[in-house]
Amino acid sequence: MRKIIIIVLLLVSCVRNQEVVLSSDQLTVEGVISENNFAEIYLTNSLAFSGVIDSLEVAKSIEAKAKVELFDGETSEILTLKKDNSRFPFLSYKSNTIQGDPNRVYSLIITIRNMQFTSKTTIPSKPEILEVNFVESLEDGVINPNFKDIELVIDNKTIESRYFKVLIKNEEEDKFNLAGPFIFNTENISTKTFPLIVTYVDFENHVKINQLEVNKVFELKLIAITKEQFEFWKSVKGDKSTFIENSSFTNEVKTNISNGAFGYWSGENVTSVKFKIPK
């Protein structure tokens, strides 16, 4: 079972340094817009969690009655609700006209239950992968010749892109999964390049199992994200490589959505690489 963070299953969080009890009407926002792509906004309502998850209640948590507006400084658009059964939440609000441009500021307005939630974001510069190398994989200090880890060498000269997330998948898989690390930053790194060791593990009975098997083909996405999205994921332990199951978070949770909503509205920029793991 892969590492999953379901951010609607929370009890108590601190949002912007104020304690908030998350009730069934507490809005959660997962919104992104990337270069040359349409915006996509997922809205859910938080659920009280007492150890048992009712799948029907989880499905009901999806917010399908909001008015979602997007502005890029010149054009405004009301986003359209669309369905995708391949993921959760399976409903999202998508733009049909406005696409991501790094030179613009994108304002989001969500209106629901006579309340308005707002946020702004920009798109970071496209990240650059200079090299993809492969290093020995160790299990309990012993080299396993059937698996490798990945070393990415990243261009670190662009100050507009210092926060990242990493997704990966085997070419036989339909969807991308969280790599290790899922998020990282180079905010305090002054070198022109930055080496990053990337792993891809599955969790079986809470035991890590390496997926980077030699002779198999993988695709990796290095995604530049905003500081606000990075801080959100970090606050819900998204920078940890441990398995998170049915968790609720009582630490301070970061958000850049106004009016007490939970989550993030973030620009993104993606670089993809495809490679075969060598012997």
Order of alpha helices (4+ residues) and beta strands (2+ residues): beta-beta-beta-beta-alpha-beta-beta-beta-beta-beta-beta-beta-beta-beta-beta-beta-beta-beta-beta-alpha-beta-beta
